[in-house]
Amino acid sequence: MAERFVFTKYRTSCYNCGKEVDQVIKAVRAQAQVACSNCGATRIYIPRASEVGKPGLYTKIGCYDVWDLETVAPCENCCTEGPHDLVIGCSQFTTRCHHCGFTHFFKFNVEYIAKCPLPEGEAEKS
Protein backbone atom coordinates (compact mmCIF):
# COMPACT_ATOMS: atom_id res chain seq x y z
CA MET A 1 0.00 0.00 0.00
CA ALA A 2 2.56 2.60 -1.18
CA GLU A 3 -0.11 5.11 -2.26
CA ARG A 4 -0.94 7.29 0.73
CA PHE A 5 -4.53 8.26 1.49
CA VAL A 6 -5.56 7.41 5.06
CA PHE A 7 -3.13 6.22 7.71
CA THR A 8 -4.15 6.49 11.36
CA LYS A 9 -4.48 4.48 14.57
CA TYR A 10 -7.36 3.89 16.96
CA ARG A 11 -6.85 2.41 20.43
CA THR A 12 -9.51 -0.12 21.36
CA SER A 13 -9.93 -3.77 22.35
CA CYS A 14 -9.00 -6.21 19.59
CA TYR A 15 -11.77 -8.61 18.62
CA ASN A 16 -9.19 -11.41 18.29
CA CYS A 17 -6.68 -11.09 21.19
CA GLY A 18 -8.91 -8.98 23.47
CA LYS A 19 -6.10 -6.57 24.41
CA GLU A 20 -6.58 -2.80 24.33
CA VAL A 21 -4.01 -1.78 21.71
CA ASP A 22 -3.71 0.39 18.61
CA GLN A 23 -5.65 -0.74 15.58
CA VAL A 24 -3.71 0.45 12.51
CA ILE A 25 -6.07 1.85 9.87
CA LYS A 26 -4.96 2.26 6.24
CA ALA A 27 -6.95 3.09 3.13
CA VAL A 28 -6.03 3.66 -0.50
CA ARG A 29 -8.14 3.46 -3.66
CA ALA A 30 -7.63 -0.30 -4.09
CA GLN A 31 -8.34 -1.43 -0.51
CA ALA A 32 -8.71 -0.50 3.14
CA GLN A 33 -7.52 -2.47 6.14
CA VAL A 34 -7.61 -2.50 9.92
CA ALA A 35 -4.83 -4.44 11.67
CA CYS A 36 -4.22 -5.13 15.36
CA SER A 37 -0.76 -3.91 16.38
CA ASN A 38 -0.51 -6.75 18.94
CA CYS A 39 -1.68 -9.97 17.28
CA GLY A 40 -1.82 -8.98 13.60
CA ALA A 41 -5.53 -9.77 13.13
CA THR A 42 -6.34 -7.89 9.91
CA ARG A 43 -9.61 -7.14 8.15
CA ILE A 44 -9.37 -6.26 4.44
CA TYR A 45 -12.07 -4.19 2.73
CA ILE A 46 -12.42 -3.73 -1.05
CA PRO A 47 -13.89 -0.70 -2.85
CA ARG A 48 -17.54 -0.78 -3.90
CA ALA A 49 -18.48 2.84 -4.63
CA SER A 50 -17.10 6.39 -4.74
CA GLU A 51 -19.37 9.42 -4.98
CA VAL A 52 -20.27 12.74 -3.40
CA GLY A 53 -22.75 11.96 -0.65
CA LYS A 54 -24.29 13.01 2.64
CA PRO A 55 -22.89 11.95 6.05
CA GLY A 56 -24.13 8.50 7.00
CA LEU A 57 -24.26 7.25 3.40
CA TYR A 58 -23.52 3.50 3.43
CA THR A 59 -23.32 3.27 7.25
CA LYS A 60 -24.85 0.03 8.49
CA ILE A 61 -25.17 -1.46 11.93
CA GLY A 62 -22.74 -4.34 12.30
CA CYS A 63 -21.84 -7.12 14.69
CA TYR A 64 -19.29 -4.93 16.53
CA ASP A 65 -19.33 -1.29 17.64
CA VAL A 66 -19.10 1.13 14.72
CA TRP A 67 -16.05 3.39 14.95
CA ASP A 68 -16.81 7.00 14.03
CA LEU A 69 -13.40 8.68 13.63
CA GLU A 70 -11.89 11.74 11.99
CA THR A 71 -8.45 12.07 10.37
CA VAL A 72 -6.63 14.40 8.00
CA ALA A 73 -6.17 13.01 4.48
CA PRO A 74 -5.89 14.19 0.87
CA CYS A 75 -9.12 14.09 -1.15
CA GLU A 76 -9.03 12.39 -4.53
CA ASN A 77 -11.99 14.49 -5.73
CA CYS A 78 -11.25 18.09 -4.64
CA CYS A 79 -7.47 17.67 -4.12
CA THR A 80 -7.69 19.31 -0.67
CA GLU A 81 -5.86 17.84 2.30
CA GLY A 82 -8.22 18.15 5.23
CA PRO A 83 -10.51 16.37 7.67
CA HIS A 84 -12.17 13.13 6.60
CA ASP A 85 -14.77 11.10 8.49
CA LEU A 86 -13.94 7.42 8.88
CA VAL A 87 -16.82 5.11 9.72
CA ILE A 88 -15.66 1.54 10.26
CA GLY A 89 -17.82 -1.46 11.09
CA CYS A 90 -17.38 -5.21 10.82
CA SER A 91 -18.70 -5.27 7.23
CA GLN A 92 -18.04 -1.77 5.89
CA PHE A 93 -15.46 1.03 5.87
CA THR A 94 -16.25 4.53 4.57
CA THR A 95 -14.20 7.69 4.20
CA ARG A 96 -15.84 11.07 3.55
CA CYS A 97 -14.16 14.42 2.78
CA HIS A 98 -15.49 17.29 4.92
CA HIS A 99 -14.75 19.79 2.16
CA CYS A 100 -16.61 18.29 -0.84
CA GLY A 101 -18.45 15.27 0.61
CA PHE A 102 -16.66 12.74 -1.63
CA THR A 103 -17.23 9.30 -0.10
CA HIS A 104 -15.34 6.04 -0.60
CA PHE A 105 -17.29 2.94 0.40
CA PHE A 106 -15.41 -0.31 1.04
CA LYS A 107 -17.04 -3.68 1.80
CA PHE A 108 -15.47 -6.38 4.01
CA ASN A 109 -13.69 -9.03 1.95
CA VAL A 110 -11.24 -11.17 3.93
CA GLU A 111 -9.69 -11.57 7.36
CA TYR A 112 -6.33 -13.05 8.35
CA ILE A 113 -4.02 -13.14 11.35
CA ALA A 114 -0.31 -12.48 10.87
CA LYS A 115 2.43 -10.54 12.59
CA CYS A 116 4.50 -8.02 10.60
CA PRO A 117 8.00 -9.46 10.03
CA LEU A 118 9.62 -6.00 10.30
CA PRO A 119 10.85 -4.75 13.69
CA GLU A 120 8.69 -2.21 15.58
CA GLY A 121 8.69 1.13 13.73
CA GLU A 122 10.29 -0.21 10.53
CA ALA A 123 6.92 -0.90 8.84
CA GLU A 124 5.93 2.78 9.15
CA LYS A 125 9.17 3.94 7.46
CA SER A 126 8.52 1.98 4.26
DSSP file with accessible surface (Angstrom, degrees, kcal/mol):
  #  RESIDUE AA STRUCTURE BP1 BP2  ACC     N-H-->O    O-->H-N    N-H-->O    O-->H-N    TCO  KAPPA ALPHA  PHI   PSI    X-CA   Y-CA   Z-CA
    1    1 A M              0   0   98      0, 0.0    26,-0.1     0, 0.0    30,-0.0   0.000 360.0 360.0 360.0  65.4    0.0    0.0    0.0
    2    2 A A        +     0   0  110      2,-0.1     2,-0.2    26,-0.0     0, 0.0   0.822 360.0  88.8 -72.7 -33.7    2.6    2.6   -1.2
    3    3 A E  S    S-     0   0   82      1,-0.1     2,-0.6     2,-0.0    24,-0.1  -0.491  77.3-139.1 -64.0 134.7   -0.1    5.1   -2.3
    4    4 A R        +     0   0  179     -2,-0.2    24,-0.1     1,-0.1     3,-0.1  -0.862  50.0 126.7-107.2 121.4   -0.9    7.3    0.7
    5    5 A F  S    S+     0   0   20     -2,-0.6     2,-0.5    22,-0.5    23,-0.2   0.443  75.9   8.8-128.6 -74.4   -4.5    8.3    1.5
    6    6 A V  E     +A   27   0A   4     21,-2.4    21,-2.1    67,-0.1     2,-0.3  -0.952  60.0 161.0-117.3 129.7   -5.6    7.4    5.1
    7    7 A F  E     +A   26   0A  59     -2,-0.5     2,-0.3    65,-0.3    19,-0.2  -0.888  23.1 127.2-144.9 113.1   -3.1    6.2    7.7
    8    8 A T  E     -A   25   0A  36     17,-2.5    17,-3.2    -2,-0.3     2,-0.3  -0.925  43.0-125.6-152.5 176.5   -4.2    6.5   11.4
    9    9 A K  E     -A   24   0A  80     -2,-0.3     2,-0.4    15,-0.2    15,-0.2  -0.955  11.2-165.5-131.5 151.9   -4.5    4.5   14.6
   10   10 A Y  E     -A   23   0A  80     13,-1.9    13,-2.5    -2,-0.3     2,-0.6  -0.982  17.7-138.5-139.5 122.5   -7.4    3.9   17.0
   11   11 A R  E     +A   22   0A 138     -2,-0.4     2,-0.3    11,-0.2    11,-0.2  -0.727  49.1 120.3 -87.4 120.7   -6.9    2.4   20.4
   12   12 A T  E     -A   21   0A  33      9,-2.1     9,-1.9    -2,-0.6     2,-0.3  -0.954  67.3 -65.8-162.7 174.4   -9.5   -0.1   21.4
   13   13 A S  E     -A   20   0A  67     -2,-0.3     2,-0.2     7,-0.3     7,-0.2  -0.565  51.5-123.2 -74.6 132.7   -9.9   -3.8   22.3
   14   14 A C     >  -     0   0    5      5,-2.2     4,-1.2    -2,-0.3    -1,-0.1  -0.549   7.0-140.4 -75.2 137.5   -9.0   -6.2   19.6
   15   15 A Y  T  4 S+     0   0   73     -2,-0.2    -1,-0.1     2,-0.1    -2,-0.0   0.757 100.1  40.6 -69.3 -20.6  -11.8   -8.6   18.6
   16   16 A N  T  4 S+     0   0   75      3,-0.1    -1,-0.1    25,-0.1    -3,-0.0   0.938 129.3  20.2 -94.3 -55.9   -9.2  -11.4   18.3
   17   17 A C  T  4 S-     0   0   42      2,-0.1    -2,-0.1    24,-0.0     3,-0.1   0.641  89.9-135.9 -93.2 -14.8   -6.7  -11.1   21.2
   18   18 A G     <  +     0   0   51     -4,-1.2     2,-0.2     1,-0.3    -3,-0.1   0.422  58.1 132.5  78.6  -2.2   -8.9   -9.0   23.5
   19   19 A K        -     0   0  120     -6,-0.1    -5,-2.2     1,-0.1     2,-1.1  -0.554  64.5-118.2 -84.3 148.3   -6.1   -6.6   24.4
   20   20 A E  E     +A   13   0A 118     -7,-0.2     2,-0.3    -2,-0.2    -7,-0.3  -0.744  63.2 132.3 -85.5 102.6   -6.6   -2.8   24.3
   21   21 A V  E     -A   12   0A  21     -9,-1.9    -9,-2.1    -2,-1.1     2,-0.2  -0.874  61.4 -67.7-142.2 172.5   -4.0   -1.8   21.7
   22   22 A D  E     -A   11   0A  48     -2,-0.3    15,-2.4   -11,-0.2     2,-0.6  -0.458  36.4-150.4 -68.2 134.8   -3.7    0.4   18.6
   23   23 A Q  E     -AB  10  36A   5    -13,-2.5   -13,-1.9    13,-0.2     2,-0.5  -0.948  18.2-137.7-102.1 120.8   -5.6   -0.7   15.6
   24   24 A V  E     -AB   9  35A  25     11,-3.3    11,-2.4    -2,-0.6     2,-0.5  -0.735  18.8-162.1 -87.0 122.5   -3.7    0.4   12.5
   25   25 A I  E     +AB   8  34A   0    -17,-3.2   -17,-2.5    -2,-0.5     2,-0.4  -0.922  14.4 169.8-112.9 123.4   -6.1    1.9    9.9
   26   26 A K  E     +AB   7  33A  65      7,-2.5     7,-3.0    -2,-0.5     2,-0.3  -0.990   4.8 177.4-132.2 142.3   -5.0    2.3    6.2
   27   27 A A  E     +AB   6  32A   0    -21,-2.1   -21,-2.4    -2,-0.4   -22,-0.5  -0.985   7.7 159.1-147.0 134.6   -7.0    3.1    3.1
   28   28 A V        -     0   0   10      3,-2.7     3,-0.4    -2,-0.3   -24,-0.1  -0.784  58.3 -86.0-133.7-179.6   -6.0    3.7   -0.5
   29   29 A R  S    S+     0   0  140     -2,-0.3     3,-0.1     1,-0.2     0, 0.0   0.881 124.9  47.0 -59.5 -38.2   -8.1    3.5   -3.7
   30   30 A A  S    S-     0   0   70      1,-0.2     2,-0.3    16,-0.1    -1,-0.2   0.715 125.1 -16.0 -81.4 -23.3   -7.6   -0.3   -4.1
   31   31 A Q        -     0   0   56     -3,-0.4    -3,-2.7    15,-0.2     2,-0.3  -0.983  49.0-140.8-169.5 164.4   -8.3   -1.4   -0.5
   32   32 A A  E     -BC  27  45A   0     13,-2.3    13,-3.2    -2,-0.3     2,-0.3  -0.951  22.9-174.7-130.7 152.4   -8.7   -0.5    3.1
   33   33 A Q  E     -BC  26  44A  27     -7,-3.0    -7,-2.5    -2,-0.3     2,-0.4  -0.998  20.4-157.3-150.0 152.3   -7.5   -2.5    6.1
   34   34 A V  E     -BC  25  43A   9      9,-1.8     9,-2.5    -2,-0.3     2,-0.4  -0.999  22.2-176.8-127.3 123.4   -7.6   -2.5    9.9
   35   35 A A  E     -BC  24  42A  18    -11,-2.4   -11,-3.3    -2,-0.4     2,-0.3  -0.981  27.0-123.8-128.4 136.0   -4.8   -4.4   11.7
   36   36 A C  E  >  -B   23   0A   5      5,-2.4     4,-1.2    -2,-0.4   -13,-0.2  -0.593  14.2-147.9 -73.9 128.4   -4.2   -5.1   15.4
   37   37 A S  T  4 S+     0   0   61    -15,-2.4    -1,-0.1    -2,-0.3   -14,-0.1   0.660  94.1  45.2 -73.2 -12.5   -0.8   -3.9   16.4
   38   38 A N  T  4 S+     0   0   54    -16,-0.3    -1,-0.1   -19,-0.1   -15,-0.0   0.916 129.5  12.2 -94.2 -56.3   -0.5   -6.7   18.9
   39   39 A C  T  4 S-     0   0   22      2,-0.1    -2,-0.1    76,-0.1     3,-0.1   0.565  92.3-121.4-105.2 -10.6   -1.7  -10.0   17.3
   40   40 A G     <  +     0   0    7     -4,-1.2    74,-1.0     1,-0.3     2,-0.1   0.499  48.8 162.7  85.0   2.5   -1.8   -9.0   13.6
   41   41 A A  E     - D   0 113A   0     72,-0.2    -5,-2.4    -6,-0.1     2,-0.4  -0.393  20.4-170.8 -58.2 123.1   -5.5   -9.8   13.1
   42   42 A T  E     -CD  35 112A   5     70,-3.5    70,-2.2    -7,-0.2     2,-0.5  -0.974  21.7-159.7-129.1 134.5   -6.3   -7.9    9.9
   43   43 A R  E     -CD  34 111A  27     -9,-2.5    -9,-1.8    -2,-0.4     2,-0.4  -0.957  14.1-155.7-111.6 126.9   -9.6   -7.1    8.1
   44   44 A I  E     -CD  33 110A  15     66,-3.2    65,-2.9    -2,-0.5    66,-1.4  -0.878   7.3-167.8-105.7 133.9   -9.4   -6.3    4.4
   45   45 A Y  E     -CD  32 108A   4    -13,-3.2   -13,-2.3    -2,-0.4    63,-0.2  -0.944   7.2-150.7-120.1 140.7  -12.1   -4.2    2.7
   46   46 A I  E     - D   0 107A  39     61,-2.7    61,-2.9    -2,-0.4   -15,-0.2  -0.845  29.3 -95.7-113.0 150.3  -12.4   -3.7   -1.0
   47   47 A P  E     + D   0 106A  54      0, 0.0    59,-0.3     0, 0.0     3,-0.1  -0.333  42.3 163.4 -67.4 141.9  -13.9   -0.7   -2.9
   48   48 A R  E     +     0   0A 152     57,-3.0     2,-0.3     1,-0.4    58,-0.2   0.584  63.4   1.8-124.2 -33.0  -17.5   -0.8   -3.9
   49   49 A A  E     - D   0 105A  29     56,-1.5    56,-3.1     2,-0.0    -1,-0.4  -0.992  46.0-167.3-158.5 151.5  -18.5    2.8   -4.6
   50   50 A S  E     + D   0 104A  62     -2,-0.3     2,-0.3    54,-0.2    54,-0.2  -0.958  34.5 126.0-142.0 122.8  -17.1    6.4   -4.7
   51   51 A E  E     - D   0 103A  87     52,-2.0    52,-3.3    -2,-0.3     2,-0.5  -0.978  63.2 -85.3-165.4 164.3  -19.4    9.4   -5.0
   52   52 A V  E     + D   0 102A  85     -2,-0.3     2,-0.3    50,-0.3    50,-0.2  -0.702  64.6 154.9 -78.7 126.1  -20.3   12.7   -3.4
   53   53 A G        -     0   0   15     48,-2.3     3,-0.1    -2,-0.5    -2,-0.0  -0.946  43.3 -90.3-149.8 171.6  -22.8   12.0   -0.6
   54   54 A K    >   -     0   0  170     -2,-0.3     3,-1.9     1,-0.1    47,-0.0  -0.444  57.4 -82.8 -81.1 157.0  -24.3   13.0    2.6
   55   55 A P  T 3  S+     0   0   90      0, 0.0    -1,-0.1     0, 0.0     3,-0.1  -0.292 118.0  32.2 -56.9 140.8  -22.9   12.0    6.1
   56   56 A G  T >  S+     0   0   55      1,-0.3     3,-1.8    -3,-0.1     2,-0.1   0.312  79.4 148.6  92.9  -9.1  -24.1    8.5    7.0
   57   57 A L  T <  S+     0   0   61     -3,-1.9    -1,-0.3     1,-0.3     3,-0.1  -0.401  76.6   3.5 -60.0 128.6  -24.3    7.3    3.4
   58   58 A Y  T 3  S+     0   0   61      1,-0.2     2,-0.4    -2,-0.1    -1,-0.3   0.400  92.2 142.3  76.6  -2.7  -23.5    3.5    3.4
   59   59 A T    <   +     0   0   57     -3,-1.8     2,-0.3    29,-0.0    -1,-0.2  -0.595  25.2 177.5 -75.5 123.6  -23.3    3.3    7.3
   60   60 A K        -     0   0  100     -2,-0.4     2,-0.3    -3,-0.1    31,-0.1  -0.900  35.2-106.5-121.9 155.1  -24.8    0.0    8.5
   61   61 A I        -     0   0  157     -2,-0.3     2,-0.2    28,-0.1     4,-0.1  -0.626  47.1-172.2 -77.3 134.7  -25.2   -1.5   11.9
   62   62 A G        -     0   0   26      2,-0.5     4,-0.1    -2,-0.3    -1,-0.0  -0.501  39.9 -90.7-119.6-169.4  -22.7   -4.3   12.3
   63   63 A C  S    S+     0   0   96     -2,-0.2     2,-0.2     2,-0.1    -2,-0.0   0.664 109.3  41.1 -80.9 -16.8  -21.8   -7.1   14.7
   64   64 A Y  S    S-     0   0  117      1,-0.1    -2,-0.5     0, 0.0    26,-0.3  -0.774 107.8 -70.4-119.6 172.1  -19.3   -4.9   16.5
   65   65 A D        -     0   0  141     -2,-0.2     2,-0.5    24,-0.1    -1,-0.1  -0.320  51.4-120.3 -58.9 142.0  -19.3   -1.3   17.6
   66   66 A V        -     0   0   52     -4,-0.1     2,-0.5    23,-0.1    23,-0.2  -0.743  21.7-137.6 -85.9 129.3  -19.1    1.1   14.7
   67   67 A W  E     -E   88   0A  40     21,-3.0    21,-2.3    -2,-0.5     2,-0.7  -0.790  14.9-167.5 -88.4 126.8  -16.1    3.4   14.9
   68   68 A D  E     +E   87   0A 124     -2,-0.5    19,-0.2    19,-0.2     2,-0.2  -0.900  26.5 159.9-116.0  97.6  -16.8    7.0   14.0
   69   69 A L  E     -E   86   0A  29     17,-3.2    17,-2.9    -2,-0.7     2,-0.4  -0.677  31.3-145.1-117.8 169.5  -13.4    8.7   13.6
   70   70 A E  E     +E   85   0A 123     15,-0.2     2,-0.3    -2,-0.2    15,-0.2  -0.999  23.2 163.0-136.8 138.5  -11.9   11.7   12.0
   71   71 A T  E     -E   84   0A  23     13,-2.3    13,-2.9    -2,-0.4     2,-0.4  -0.961  39.5-105.2-146.8 162.9   -8.5   12.1   10.4
   72   72 A V  E     +E   83   0A  89     -2,-0.3   -65,-0.3    11,-0.2     9,-0.1  -0.799  51.5 149.9 -92.7 132.3   -6.6   14.4    8.0
   73   73 A A  E     -E   82   0A   1      9,-2.6     9,-2.3    -2,-0.4     2,-0.2  -0.985  48.2 -96.4-155.7 157.4   -6.2   13.0    4.5
   74   74 A P  E     -E   81   0A  50      0, 0.0     2,-0.5     0, 0.0     7,-0.2  -0.576  38.4-129.5 -77.4 142.8   -5.9   14.2    0.9
   75   75 A C     >  -     0   0    6      5,-1.7     4,-1.3    -2,-0.2     5,-0.1  -0.826   7.0-154.9 -97.0 129.1   -9.1   14.1   -1.1
   76   76 A E  T  4 S+     0   0   87     -2,-0.5    -1,-0.1     2,-0.2   -71,-0.0   0.797  94.0  45.2 -67.3 -27.9   -9.0   12.4   -4.5
   77   77 A N  T  4 S+     0   0   81      1,-0.1    -1,-0.1     3,-0.1   -25,-0.0   0.954 127.7  19.3 -86.1 -54.0  -12.0   14.5   -5.7
   78   78 A C  T  4 S-     0   0   35      2,-0.2    -2,-0.2    24,-0.0    -1,-0.1   0.471  92.3-130.7-100.6  -2.2  -11.2   18.1   -4.6
   79   79 A C     <  +     0   0  112     -4,-1.3     2,-0.4     1,-0.2    -3,-0.1   0.722  61.5 135.9  60.6  23.5   -7.5   17.7   -4.1
   80   80 A T        -     0   0   52     -5,-0.1    -5,-1.7    -7,-0.0     2,-0.7  -0.848  52.4-139.7-100.5 135.9   -7.7   19.3   -0.7
   81   81 A E  E     +E   74   0A 138     -2,-0.4    -9,-0.1    -7,-0.2     3,-0.0  -0.873  56.1 108.0 -93.3 118.0   -5.9   17.8    2.3
   82   82 A G  E     -E   73   0A  13     -9,-2.3    -9,-2.6    -2,-0.7   -11,-0.1  -0.921  66.1 -27.6-167.1-168.6   -8.2   18.1    5.2
   83   83 A P  E     -E   72   0A  53      0, 0.0    15,-2.4     0, 0.0    16,-0.4  -0.306  49.8-174.2 -66.1 138.9  -10.5   16.4    7.7
   84   84 A H  E     -EF  71  97A   3    -13,-2.9   -13,-2.3    13,-0.2     2,-0.3  -0.991  21.9-128.5-128.8 139.0  -12.2   13.1    6.6
   85   85 A D  E     -EF  70  96A  36     11,-2.7    11,-1.9    -2,-0.4     2,-0.5  -0.706  20.2-161.3 -81.2 138.8  -14.8   11.1    8.5
   86   86 A L  E     -EF  69  95A   0    -17,-2.9   -17,-3.2    -2,-0.3     2,-0.5  -0.994   8.2-176.5-119.5 123.8  -13.9    7.4    8.9
   87   87 A V  E     -EF  68  94A  17      7,-2.2     7,-2.6    -2,-0.5     2,-0.5  -0.980  10.1-179.1-121.8 115.2  -16.8    5.1    9.7
   88   88 A I  E     +EF  67  93A   6    -21,-2.3   -21,-3.0    -2,-0.5     5,-0.2  -0.970   8.4 160.2-124.5 125.5  -15.7    1.5   10.3
   89   89 A G        -     0   0    5      3,-3.0   -23,-0.1    -2,-0.5   -24,-0.1  -0.680  56.4 -87.9-126.8-176.0  -17.8   -1.5   11.1
   90   90 A C  S    S+     0   0   13    -26,-0.3     3,-0.1    -2,-0.2   -29,-0.1   0.800 126.0  24.8 -69.8 -23.3  -17.4   -5.2   10.8
   91   91 A S  S    S+     0   0   28    -31,-0.1    17,-2.1     1,-0.1     2,-0.3   0.468 123.0  40.8-121.0  -0.7  -18.7   -5.3    7.2
   92   92 A Q  E     - G   0 107A   0     15,-0.2    -3,-3.0   -32,-0.1     2,-0.3  -0.979  48.0-168.6-147.8 159.8  -18.0   -1.8    5.9
   93   93 A F  E     -FG  88 106A   0     13,-2.1    13,-2.8    -2,-0.3     2,-0.4  -0.956  16.4-178.8-146.7 120.3  -15.5    1.0    5.9
   94   94 A T  E     -FG  87 105A   7     -7,-2.6    -7,-2.2    -2,-0.3     2,-0.4  -0.965  12.4-165.8-126.0 146.0  -16.2    4.5    4.6
   95   95 A T  E     -FG  86 104A   0      9,-1.9     9,-2.4    -2,-0.4     2,-0.4  -0.970  10.3-173.5-121.5 142.9  -14.2    7.7    4.2
   96   96 A R  E     -FG  85 103A  47    -11,-1.9   -11,-2.7    -2,-0.4     2,-0.3  -0.968  21.3-131.4-143.5 125.0  -15.8   11.1    3.5
   97   97 A C  E  >  -F   84   0A   3      5,-2.2     4,-1.5    -2,-0.4   -13,-0.2  -0.551   8.3-150.5 -72.6 129.4  -14.2   14.4    2.8
   98   98 A H  T  4 S+     0   0   77    -15,-2.4    -1,-0.1    -2,-0.3   -14,-0.1   0.823  93.2  54.5 -67.8 -30.6  -15.5   17.3    4.9
   99   99 A H  T  4 S+     0   0  134    -16,-0.4    -1,-0.2     1,-0.1   -15,-0.1   0.951 130.0   4.6 -72.9 -50.9  -14.8   19.8    2.2
  100  100 A C  T  4 S-     0   0   34      2,-0.1    -2,-0.2   -20,-0.1    -1,-0.1   0.520  91.6-119.1-115.5  -9.7  -16.6   18.3   -0.8
  101  101 A G     <  +     0   0    3     -4,-1.5   -48,-2.3     1,-0.2     2,-0.1   0.528  50.5 164.0  84.2   5.3  -18.5   15.3    0.6
  102  102 A F  E     -D   52   0A  22    -50,-0.2    -5,-2.2    -6,-0.1     2,-0.4  -0.386  20.2-160.8 -63.2 128.4  -16.7   12.7   -1.6
  103  103 A T  E     -DG  51  96A   2    -52,-3.3   -52,-2.0    -7,-0.2     2,-0.5  -0.931  16.4-160.5-120.2 131.3  -17.2    9.3   -0.1
  104  104 A H  E     -DG  50  95A  10     -9,-2.4    -9,-1.9    -2,-0.4     2,-0.5  -0.956  13.0-161.3-104.7 128.5  -15.3    6.0   -0.6
  105  105 A F  E     -DG  49  94A  22    -56,-3.1   -57,-3.0    -2,-0.5   -56,-1.5  -0.949   7.9-175.0-114.0 125.1  -17.3    2.9    0.4
  106  106 A F  E     -DG  47  93A   1    -13,-2.8   -13,-2.1    -2,-0.5     2,-0.4  -0.942  11.5-148.8-117.0 142.7  -15.4   -0.3    1.0
  107  107 A K  E     -DG  46  92A  62    -61,-2.9   -61,-2.7    -2,-0.4   -15,-0.2  -0.883  31.5 -97.6-111.5 141.5  -17.0   -3.7    1.8
  108  108 A F  E     +D   45   0A  66    -17,-2.1   -63,-0.3    -2,-0.4     3,-0.1  -0.251  48.5 162.7 -56.3 137.8  -15.5   -6.4    4.0
  109  109 A N  E     -     0   0A  90    -65,-2.9     2,-0.3     1,-0.4   -64,-0.2   0.694  52.2  -4.3-124.3 -52.9  -13.7   -9.0    1.9
  110  110 A V  E     -D   44   0A  69    -66,-1.4   -66,-3.2     2,-0.0    -1,-0.4  -0.981  47.9-152.5-150.2 157.5  -11.2  -11.2    3.9
  111  111 A E  E     +D   43   0A  84     -2,-0.3     2,-0.3   -68,-0.2   -68,-0.2  -0.986  19.3 165.1-132.8 140.2   -9.7  -11.6    7.4
  112  112 A Y  E     -D   42   0A 106    -70,-2.2   -70,-3.5    -2,-0.4     2,-0.5  -0.972  28.3-133.6-147.8 165.6   -6.3  -13.0    8.4
  113  113 A I  E     +D   41   0A  95     -2,-0.3     2,-0.3   -72,-0.3   -72,-0.2  -0.983  41.8 136.9-126.9 117.8   -4.0  -13.1   11.4
  114  114 A A        -     0   0   49    -74,-1.0     2,-0.4    -2,-0.5    -2,-0.1  -0.973  44.3-125.8-156.9 146.8   -0.3  -12.5   10.9
  115  115 A K        -     0   0  137     -2,-0.3   -78,-0.1     1,-0.0   -76,-0.1  -0.775  36.0-107.1 -94.6 143.0    2.4  -10.5   12.6
  116  116 A C        -     0   0   78     -2,-0.4     7,-0.1     1,-0.1     4,-0.0  -0.482  21.3-145.2 -66.5 130.6    4.5   -8.0   10.6
  117  117 A P  S    S+     0   0  126      0, 0.0    -1,-0.1     0, 0.0    -2,-0.0   0.661  73.7  91.3 -75.5 -12.8    8.0   -9.5   10.0
  118  118 A L  S    S-     0   0   84      1,-0.1     3,-0.1     3,-0.0     5,-0.1  -0.563  87.9-102.4 -81.7 146.5    9.6   -6.0   10.3
  119  119 A P    >>  -     0   0   89      0, 0.0     3,-2.1     0, 0.0     4,-0.7  -0.207  58.4 -68.2 -61.6 157.5   10.8   -4.8   13.7
  120  120 A E  T 34 S+     0   0  182      1,-0.3     0, 0.0     2,-0.2     0, 0.0  -0.154 123.6  12.0 -47.8 128.1    8.7   -2.2   15.6
  121  121 A G  T 3> S+     0   0   30     -3,-0.1     4,-0.7     1,-0.1    -1,-0.3   0.089 103.8  92.8  90.4 -24.5    8.7    1.1   13.7
  122  122 A E  H X> S+     0   0   84     -3,-2.1     4,-1.0     1,-0.2     3,-0.6   0.864  78.9  59.0 -70.0 -35.2   10.3   -0.2   10.5
  123  123 A A  H 3< S+     0   0   37     -4,-0.7     3,-0.3     1,-0.2    -1,-0.2   0.864 103.2  52.8 -63.9 -33.5    6.9   -0.9    8.8
  124  124 A E  H 34 S+     0   0  101      1,-0.2    -1,-0.2    -3,-0.2    -2,-0.2   0.748 103.1  58.5 -76.4 -21.1    5.9    2.8    9.1
  125  125 A K  H <<        0   0  158     -4,-0.7    -1,-0.2    -3,-0.6    -2,-0.2   0.787 360.0 360.0 -76.5 -29.0    9.2    3.9    7.5
  126  126 A S     <        0   0  127     -4,-1.0    -3,-0.0    -3,-0.3     0, 0.0  -0.209 360.0 360.0 -85.2 360.0    8.5    2.0    4.3
